[in-house]
Amino acid sequence: MGISCGFPSLVTILIAVACSQCQKLKAAILDIRQQHITAQHRQEDEQVYKTVNSDLQAKLNACIRHHQNIIE
């Protein structure tokens, strides 16, 4: 009885956790995209452009690490 009820419950919980983590990742990527588009419209000089791109790269790297943690 424990195996027939416990295993499907465990699988369901693990799938729900994985899906919620993927939704968090999607939200983070969309937020990065929105910030990048907004920053592109406000660019005035090359220094601002470099700062925005390095910040974007750091955020994308964080999203990649989050994705790798979800898969593990």
C-alpha positions as CSV (number, residue, x, y, z in Angstrom):
1,M,0.0,0.0,0.0
2,G,2.8,2.4,0.9
3,I,4.6,1.8,-2.4
4,S,1.5,2.1,-4.5
5,C,0.5,5.4,-2.9
6,G,3.9,6.8,-1.9
7,F,5.8,6.5,-5.2
8,P,3.2,8.3,-7.3
9,S,2.9,11.0,-4.7
10,L,6.7,11.5,-4.6
11,V,6.9,11.7,-8.4
12,T,4.0,14.2,-8.5
13,I,5.7,16.4,-5.9
14,L,9.1,16.3,-7.7
15,I,7.4,17.2,-11.0
16,A,5.6,20.1,-9.4
17,V,8.9,21.4,-7.9
18,A,10.7,21.1,-11.2
19,C,7.8,23.0,-13.0
20,S,7.8,25.8,-10.5
21,Q,11.6,26.2,-10.8
22,C,11.3,26.3,-14.6
23,Q,8.6,29.0,-14.2
24,K,10.9,31.0,-12.0
25,L,13.7,30.7,-14.6
26,K,11.3,31.9,-17.3
27,A,10.3,34.9,-15.3
28,A,13.9,35.8,-14.6
29,I,14.8,35.6,-18.3
30,L,11.8,37.7,-19.3
31,D,12.8,40.3,-16.6
32,I,16.3,40.4,-18.0
33,R,15.0,40.9,-21.5
34,Q,12.7,43.7,-20.4
35,Q,15.5,45.4,-18.5
36,H,17.9,45.1,-21.5
37,I,15.3,46.5,-23.9
38,T,14.7,49.5,-21.6
39,A,18.4,50.0,-21.1
40,Q,19.0,50.0,-24.9
41,H,16.6,52.9,-25.3
42,R,18.3,54.9,-22.6
43,Q,21.9,54.4,-23.9
44,E,23.8,57.6,-24.4
45,D,27.5,56.7,-24.5
46,E,29.7,53.7,-24.9
47,Q,30.5,53.4,-21.2
48,V,26.9,52.9,-20.3
49,Y,26.6,50.3,-23.1
50,K,29.5,48.3,-21.7
51,T,28.1,48.4,-18.2
52,V,24.7,47.3,-19.3
53,N,26.2,44.4,-21.3
54,S,28.3,43.2,-18.5
55,D,25.3,43.3,-16.1
56,L,23.2,41.5,-18.7
57,Q,25.9,38.8,-19.0
58,A,26.1,38.3,-15.2
59,K,22.3,37.9,-15.0
60,L,22.3,35.4,-17.9
61,N,25.1,33.4,-16.3
62,A,23.0,33.3,-13.1
63,C,20.1,32.0,-15.1
64,I,22.2,29.3,-16.7
65,R,23.5,28.2,-13.3
66,H,19.9,28.1,-12.1
67,H,18.9,26.0,-15.1
68,Q,21.8,23.5,-14.5
69,N,20.7,23.2,-10.8
70,I,17.1,22.4,-11.9
71,I,18.4,19.6,-14.3
72,E,20.6,18.1,-11.6
